[in-house]
Amino acid sequence: MDIPRGKITTIMGPSGTGKTTLLKVIGGQLKPSGGSVQVDGLEVPKLRRRDLYTLRKRMGMLFQSGALLTDITVFDNVAFPLREHTDLPERLVRHLVLMRLQAVGLRGSRDLYPAELSGGMARRVALARALMLDPMMILYDEPFTGQDPISMGVLLELIKTVNEALNLTSVIVSHDLAEAMSISDYVVIISNGKVVAADSPEGLRQSDSEWVQQFLNGLPDGPVPFQAAAPDYATDLFDIEQRS
């Protein structure tokens, strides 16, 4: 799988097929049992801890739940990466935090705590925090889950705008097919740990793969069968009757 630089790539596939695991492998949280994982020319699994942490500073992460620190304010959540990894004076930290909060439309919410935010607002704060160290790429784990239509539209616009304005590489894991396809430059569909298809959204829509069409159209039966593998139905029933 090749992820194009400066583009929005979405990774899709059935539940449990390894999408979030793939993000953890890219970020070095998990080591693969085989193969190669390279980010900006660096072999992630072979990096020493110090070098891995240096690479991670160039990679923003938007967790599925937002993962905001619950006991500090929105402002302090967004400021956290700067305070943790830099020695910038507090006046400059304030300036940078307000710039990021302005970019996601939440400068007026800086004194709120995470419990006072809606789900959509929490994701936007998490995005502002992920941008604080000016990363080269951002990993999004199910950013649209549980969002109302307005929040969904805001997040879609933010991801697209931020990617273009900052020339980022964005990698999105999502089950929200229509929304993710609408902003993606490239889509990779995986199943059982393997790449099934990879193309532009339009290229996938025109694919003659029955598996791809079943996935894109949400068909209940096809190459991925409705029934799980099981013994012959009649035999199974007969055995049950005999045992009873």
C-alpha positions in Angstrom: 0.0 0.0 0.0 1.4 3.4 -1.0 0.0 6.5 0.6 0.4 9.6 -1.7 2.1 12.6 -0.1 -0.1 15.7 0.2 -3.3 13.9 -0.5 -6.3 12.5 1.5 -6.3 8.7 1.6 -9.1 6.8 3.2 -8.7 3.2 4.3 -12.0 1.2 4.4 -13.1 -2.4 4.9 -15.3 -4.6 7.0 -15.2 -4.4 10.8 -12.3 -6.3 12.3 -10.2 -6.4 9.2 -7.3 -4.4 10.6 -7.8 -0.7 9.8 -7.1 0.7 13.2 -4.3 -1.8 13.7 -2.8 -0.4 10.5 -2.8 3.1 12.0 -1.1 1.8 15.1 1.6 0.1 12.9 2.2 3.3 11.0 2.6 5.2 14.3 4.8 2.6 15.8 2.4 1.6 18.6 2.5 -2.0 17.3 5.3 -3.8 15.4 4.3 -5.9 12.4 5.2 -9.6 12.4 6.6 -9.1 8.8 6.9 -6.8 5.9 8.0 -3.1 5.8 6.4 0.1 7.1 8.1 3.3 5.9 7.1 6.8 6.8 9.1 9.6 5.0 11.8 7.0 4.1 12.2 5.8 7.7 11.6 2.1 8.6 9.2 2.6 11.5 9.6 -0.8 13.2 13.4 -0.5 13.3 13.6 3.0 14.8 15.1 3.4 18.3 12.7 4.9 20.8 14.1 8.3 20.7 14.0 8.4 16.9 10.4 7.0 16.9 9.3 9.8 19.3 11.0 12.4 17.0 9.0 11.0 14.0 5.8 11.0 16.0 6.1 14.7 16.5 5.7 15.0 12.8 2.5 12.9 12.9 -0.7 14.2 14.3 -3.4 11.7 15.5 -7.1 12.2 15.8 -8.4 9.4 18.0 -11.8 7.9 17.5 -13.1 9.3 20.9 -11.2 12.6 20.6 -9.1 11.5 23.7 -9.1 14.9 25.3 -7.7 15.2 28.8 -10.9 15.6 30.9 -9.6 17.6 33.8 -8.1 20.5 31.8 -9.8 23.1 29.6 -10.0 23.2 25.8 -7.2 25.8 25.8 -4.9 23.6 27.9 -5.7 20.5 25.8 -4.6 22.3 22.6 -1.6 23.8 24.4 -0.4 20.5 25.8 1.8 19.4 22.8 3.6 22.7 22.8 4.2 22.7 26.6 5.3 19.1 26.5 7.7 19.2 23.6 8.9 22.9 23.3 10.3 25.6 25.5 8.2 28.4 23.9 7.2 31.3 26.2 3.6 31.2 27.4 2.7 34.3 25.5 3.6 32.6 22.2 1.9 29.4 23.2 -1.3 31.4 23.8 -0.9 33.0 20.4 -0.5 29.7 18.6 -3.3 28.0 20.5 -5.8 30.8 19.7 -4.8 30.6 16.0 -5.6 26.8 15.9 -8.8 27.2 17.8 -9.8 30.0 15.4 -9.1 27.7 12.5 -11.6 25.1 13.8 -14.2 27.7 14.9 -13.8 27.2 18.7 -11.8 30.1 19.9 -14.8 31.2 22.0 -14.9 27.8 23.7 -11.3 27.9 25.0 -12.3 28.0 28.7 -14.8 25.0 28.5 -13.9 21.5 29.8 -14.3 18.4 27.6 -17.5 17.4 29.4 -19.1 20.6 28.3 -18.5 19.9 24.6 -20.6 18.2 22.1 -19.1 15.2 20.2 -18.5 17.3 17.1 -16.8 20.1 19.2 -14.6 17.6 20.9 -13.4 16.2 17.5 -12.6 19.8 16.4 -10.6 20.5 19.5 -8.8 17.2 19.0 -8.0 18.3 15.4 -6.6 21.6 16.7 -4.4 19.8 19.1 -3.2 17.4 16.4 -2.1 20.4 14.4 -0.1 22.1 17.1 3.4 20.8 16.1 2.8 21.4 12.4 2.9 17.7 11.4 3.6 16.4 7.9 0.7 13.9 8.2 -2.4 13.3 10.3 -4.0 9.9 11.1 -7.7 10.0 11.6 -9.4 7.0 13.4 -13.2 7.0 12.6 -13.5 10.8 12.7 -17.2 10.9 11.7 -18.6 8.2 14.0 -21.7 9.4 15.9 -21.8 12.9 14.4 -25.0 14.7 13.4 -25.2 16.0 9.8 -24.0 19.5 10.7 -21.1 18.3 12.7 -20.3 15.8 10.0 -20.3 18.6 7.4 -18.0 20.8 9.6 -15.5 18.0 10.1 -15.5 17.1 6.4 -14.8 20.8 5.4 -12.1 21.1 8.1 -10.2 18.0 7.1 -10.3 19.1 3.4 -9.4 22.7 4.1 -6.6 21.9 6.6 -5.1 19.3 4.3 -4.9 21.8 1.4 -3.8 24.8 3.4 -1.0 23.0 5.3 -0.1 20.6 2.5 -0.6 17.6 4.8 -0.8 14.0 4.1 -4.1 12.7 5.7 -4.9 9.1 6.3 -8.5 8.4 7.3 -9.9 5.1 8.7 -13.7 5.3 8.3 -16.9 3.3 7.9 -18.8 6.4 6.7 -18.6 5.5 3.0 -20.3 8.5 1.3 -18.7 11.1 3.5 -15.2 9.8 3.3 -15.4 9.2 -0.4 -16.5 12.8 -1.0 -13.2 14.3 0.3 -10.8 11.5 -0.6 -8.2 11.6 -3.3 -7.4 7.9 -2.9 -9.2 5.0 -1.3 -7.8 1.7 -0.2 -10.2 -1.2 0.7 -8.8 -4.0 2.8 -10.2 -7.3 4.0 -8.6 -10.0 6.1 -5.4 -8.0 6.2 -5.0 -7.7 2.5 -5.6 -4.9 0.0 -8.6 -5.8 -2.1 -8.7 -2.6 -4.2 -7.0 0.8 -4.3 -8.0 3.6 -6.6 -9.6 7.1 -6.8 -13.2 7.2 -5.6 -14.4 7.4 -9.2 -12.2 4.5 -10.2 -13.7 2.3 -7.4 -17.2 3.1 -8.4 -16.5 1.9 -11.9 -14.7 -1.3 -10.7 -15.9 -4.6 -12.0 -14.9 -6.4 -8.8 -18.0 -8.0 -7.2 -16.4 -7.6 -3.8 -15.9 -3.9 -4.3 -19.4 -3.4 -5.6 -20.8 -5.3 -2.6 -18.9 -3.2 -0.2 -19.7 0.2 -1.9 -23.4 -0.6 -2.3 -23.9 -2.3 1.1 -25.3 -5.5 -0.4 -26.1 -8.1 2.2 -24.9 -11.1 0.2 -22.2 -11.6 -2.4 -18.5 -12.6 -2.2 -18.9 -11.9 1.5 -21.7 -14.3 2.3 -24.6 -13.6 4.5 -24.3 -17.0 6.2 -21.3 -17.8 8.2 -19.6 -21.1 7.4 -21.5 -23.9 9.0 -22.4 -27.6 8.5 -25.2 -28.5 6.3 -28.4 -27.0 7.7 -30.6 -30.1 7.5 -27.9 -32.3 9.0 -27.3 -29.8 11.7 -31.0 -29.7 12.6 -31.2 -33.6 12.5 -28.3 -33.9 14.9 -29.9 -31.5 17.3 -33.1 -33.5 17.2 -31.3 -36.8 17.7 -29.4 -35.4 20.8 -32.7 -34.0 22.3 
